[in-house]
Amino acid sequence: MTAVTHSLYMAVRHMRNLARQPLYIMFTLVQPVIWLVLFGQLFKNIVRLPGFGAPSYVDFLTPGVVVMTVLFGAGWSGMGIIHDLDLGVMDRFLVSPVSRVALIAGRLVQLGVVAVIQSVLIVVLGLIMGARFPGGILGVVVLIVCAVLLSLPVGALSCAIALLARKEETVIGASNFILLPLTFLSSVFMAESLMPAWMQTVVRFNPVQWAADAGRMALSAHPDWGSVLARAVLLAALSVVSAWLATRAFRAYQRSV
């Protein structure tokens, strides 16, 4: 219970730090709006292509923007670790009785809370723009859960990279190197059926694709709940593995100080 309690305390700390950055909050909320509006208008006629399989592009794009927003937010979470390392905050935590697990888990809890808020706002905006989700409230809840399950492994790996590299430039380079290919090697913007054959093979192993697929299935009129559950389980398993890797990275940092 100590680790859980300390994780919640750490999550509150990170939420308070976030609340002190109103401009950052504004940009993180405005950016997905820009993506949804611009891409929704730019590619709205793409649904006319044979085999696309969506009644409107905003229906298709809204879950994709939810997943992409959460992905990029989690991918940059390692920057908070770098900030704490540079200011000596992490070293002060190490000489305190705080649970070592909580130092990572607290950030992941905060990521999950932010992911829920962002996802709800994007879904509401999608509805305002004319998106229709036959899956109803249950489908929206499943989409948000899958988005959170995606944020956990990505956030944990970002923290692991930060703990091992301890350089802001390295985290920035690694994030860009990983996040952009993950986004474009998925059906965030384009239907999988219209991708090149080699890309259709690759996307099957992409966790971003798992989250986007599960969310769209849950929002459809006749969800394949077996497929949704299978993808959610894959994301959960990836979260466990990533948390273990982040823990190993934290132990490596402890041994070096």
N, C-alpha and C positions, 0 to 999 in steps of 0.2 A: 504493500500500500504506500510505502514511503516514496517509491519511484513514481507512482501514479500521481500522488499529491505534489511532489516536486515538479513533475512534468507540467501540471496545471499551473503552478506558480510561474514557471519559466514561460509558459505560453502567454500568461497575462502580462509578464514583463515585455515580451516581444510585441504584443498587441499595443501596449502603452507606448513603446518606442515608435511603432508605426503611426499611432495617432498624433505624434508630434511632428509628422511629416505630411502636412496637408497637400502640398504640391505633388508629392509622390502618389498619394492616394488619388488625387484628381487625375493624374496621367494614367494610372493603372485602370481607372474606371472609364476614361475617355477613349483609350486606345482600342479596346474591343468594340466600342461603339463605331469607331472609324472603320475597323475591319469589316464589321457587319454591314454598315451602310455602303462603303465603297465597293467591297467585293460583291455584295448583294446586287448592286446596280450594274457593276461592270460585267458580271457573268450571268445576269438573270436570264438571258436567252439560251444559255448552254443546255438547259433542261430539254430543249427541242431536239437535241441529238438523240438518235435512236439508241435505246438501251440505257439511257441515263437513269430512268426509274424513279423520278421524283416529280410530284405535281408542280412544285415551284422551287426556285433556287433558294429562297429564304428558308423554306422548310428544311432543305438539305444542309444549308450553311450554318444555321443557328447552333445545332449540336456540335458542329465542327469548330466554331468559334469558341464555344464553351471549353472544349477540350484543349484547343490551342492556347487560350488565355491562361488556363491552369498550368499547362505545360511550361510556358515561359516564366510564369511567376515562380514555379517550383525550381526551375532550372537556375534561377539567379539567387536562390536562397543561400548559397555558399558565400555570397558577398557579406552577409551578416556575420558569418564566422570570421571572415577576414577582418572585419571592423572590430570585433571583440578581441581578436588576436593582437591587432595593432595597438589597441588602447590598453592592453594588459588585463582586460576584463576576464578573459578565459583563465588566465593564471590565478586570478583572485578566486574564481569559482573552484579551482582545483584544491585550494587550501581551506575551502569551506566544507561543511558537512552535506552539501547538496549531492543528490544521487547523480552519478556519472551518466546513467542512462537518460536522465531528465535533460541533460545539456543538449542532447540531440532530439529526444522525443518532444521536448517543449517546442522546438522550432517546427516540427512536423505537425503538431496539434494546431499551432498558429497558421500554418500553411493550409490545413484543412478548413479552418474557420473562414479564412480569406477566400478560399476556393468556393465555398458554399455561397458567400455573399456575391462574388463576381458572377457565378453561374446563374443565380436567381435574377440578377439585373439583366444579364444577356438574354435569358429566356423571355423576360418581360418585354425587352426591346424587340425581340423577334416577333412576339405576338402583336406588338404595336405596328410592326412593319408588314403584318399580314400572314405570318407563319401560322400554320394549323397543326396541332399535335393530337391525333386521334387517341394516342395512349393516355391522354389526360394527366392528372396530377401524379398518378403512380409512375407513369413514364418519365415525367420530369424529375421525380425523386430518384429514380434509377439512374438517369443521366447524371445527376449531381453526385450520386454515390460513386459512379464509375469515374467521374472527373476527380473526385477526392482520392480514390484508389490509385489514379495515375499520378497525382501530385506527391504521394508518399514516397514511392521509389525514386522518382526524379529528384525530389528534394533531398532525400538521404544520400544519393550519389553526389549531388552538388556539394553537400556538406563534407562528404568524404574527400572529394577533390580539394576543397579548401583546406582541410586539415593536413593533407599530405603536401600540397604545393605551397600554401601559406603566402601566395602572391596573388594580388588582385588581377594582374594581367593574365596569369595562367587560368584563373577561373573564368575570366571573360572570354579568352580564346577557346577554352574547352566547351563552354556553354554554347557559343556560336557554332562550333564545329559539330556538336551533337544535336542541338535542338532544331536547327534548320533542316538538316536531312530527315530527321524523324517526322517533321511536319509535312514535308513535301513527298515523303515516301509513305503517305497515308491518304485516306479519302477525306481529309478535312475540306479540301476545295473541289475535288474531282471524284466522280463515281469510280469505284474500283474496276467495274466492267469495261471502262473506257481507257484504262491504263495499258501500257505495253506489257507483254506477257512476262518479261523478267521482273517488272515492277510489281505485278500481281503476286508473284512468288515471294518477293521480299516483304511486302506489306503484311503477309500472314504472320510474320515474326516481330512485328512492330507493336509495342504496347500502346502507342498513340492510336493505331488502327483498332486495337481491341476496345479501347474506351469509346472511340467514335462509333464503331459498329454496334456495341452494346447499347449505347445511348439512342441511336437511331432505331434500332429494333424495338426498344422499350417504348418509344414514342409512336410507333406505327400502329395501324388499326388492328393487326393480328400479330402480336409479338411472338417470336420463338423464344420462350423463356429458358429453354434448355441452352440455347446458344448464348443468351445473355448471361446466364449463370456461369457457363464455362469461361467466358471472357473475364467476368468479375473474379473468378477463382484464380485465373492466370495473373491478373493484376495484383491480387492479394498475395499470391506466392512470390511475385517479383518484389513486392513491398518487404516481405520477410527477408529475402536474400539481400536486398539493398540495405535494410536496417542492420543486418549482420556485418556487411562490408563497412558501413559507416562506423559501427562500434569498433571494428578492427582498426580503422583509420584513427579513431580517437585514442585507442590504446597506444598506437604508434606515436601519436603526438605526446601523450603522457610520458612515454619512455624517453622522449627527446628533450624534455624540459627539466 
